[in-house]
Amino acid sequence: MRNISTGLAGHLASGATTLCRCWRVTRRDGVVQGFTDHDENLAFASTTFRAGAGFEGSEIEARLGFAVTGTELHGALSSETLSEDDLAAGRYDDAKIELYLVDWTEVENRLLLRTGNLGEVRREDSAFSAEVRGIASRLDEEKGRIFAASCDADLGDARCKIDLTDSAYRGEGTIVALEGTSIFAAIGLDTFIDGWFTQGRLQWTSGANAGLAIEVKEHRSNNDGVRLSLWQKMPAPLAAGDAFIITAGCDKRFATCSEKFSNALNFRGFPHLPGNDFVVAYAVPGEPGNDGSVIR
């Protein structure tokens, strides 16, 4: 049950209200932004809530129990509010959203209606719509170990223990020619074998995308030079001369962990776990069983 302040309760009981909604967005990098559907800016809780951003929300759905509920947030894309480049760069992924009901004549009379996180964002022309997921959505996230043949650690993390600052697993390169929006030829990686950086991580150190990172789709190295393709188009166009740091990729298989990284001791999967083919397998007369005996 929500505790409504005496001032807001009296205002609601008066029959004539001056209410608006305010949204506070806290990105994972610590940037905080405020928006309101009122026609003037409001300020409270050390945040200025901007008007004129075209923000509006859908109806709030709430249910008893642990069912996942949510709402949607709509607004305009602009450099002063939420820019398309920032959304494409993932700066708003999983951002914290707080929705307030506020008396705009006395902002101390307010109520926190909902707290959630930003989910799927859809962009169209100069506007966007975003899913706001409730706290219960965290219950759908996988927790703990997963029994699977592949490794469930991230390359270079505390469980994997591979040092990605080692020059054997890290390279520095520069774009020399573009072959598409996310495919380019590069120099600086000639000492690495073909496919070494496939499924690796590339971080830009110069150019319009400096500071952003992305996963490598494919690394090809042959007599024609080195070519890299990325899984997604970067927010800003790539250009010859853009520099980057790239780290080795891992496909989570035991063979890769053992042969490429010599790290079988820290493999966090179960490579000998029977698969679906074992479930549907059947005995064939005349062939040896698992214990060496012959089935007759």
HUTA-V40728 format. One line per field, one symbol per residue. phi: phi as a letter, one per 40 degrees, with the letter a starting at -180 (. if undefined). psi: psi as a letter, one per 30 degrees, with the letter a starting at -180 (. if undefined). burial: # if it has 16 or more other C-alpha atoms within 10 Angstrom, else .. Layout:
phi = ???
psi = ???
burial = ???
This chain:
phi = .ccccdccccccccgbbbbabbbbbbcccgcbbbaacccbcbaafgbccccgcgcabcccbbbcgbccbaabbbaccaccbbcccccccgcbcgccbbbbbbcccacccaaccababcbcbbbafbbabbcbccccccccccbgcbcacccbccdgccccgcccccccbabbbacbacbicbbacbbhbccccdgdbdgcbbbcbagcbdgcbacccabbbacchbbbbbcbccdbccadhcbabbbdbbcgccccccccbfbdcbcbbbcccccccccccacbdgbccccgcccb
psi = kkjkleeeeeeefffjlillkkkkkjlfgfkkkkllglglklklhgkkjklgggklllkkkkllagkklaalkkakklffcjleeeeefgfgkgkkkkkkkkjffjffilkjekkakkbkkkkjcgllkkkjklefffffkkkakkjlelkglkkfafeegkjffkffgklklkkfkkgafgklkllfgffklkfegkgakkkkflafgkflllkkekkkjaffakkkklelklekkllkfkllkklllkggleeeeeeefhgffgkhaifgkkaffeegllkkkfkkafgflkk.
burial = .......#..#.......#########.....######...#.....####.#####..........#.########...####..####.#############..#.####.######.#.#...########..............#####.#....#.#.#....#########....#####..#..#..###########.#.#..##########....#####..###..##..###.#####.###.##.....#...#####.........................
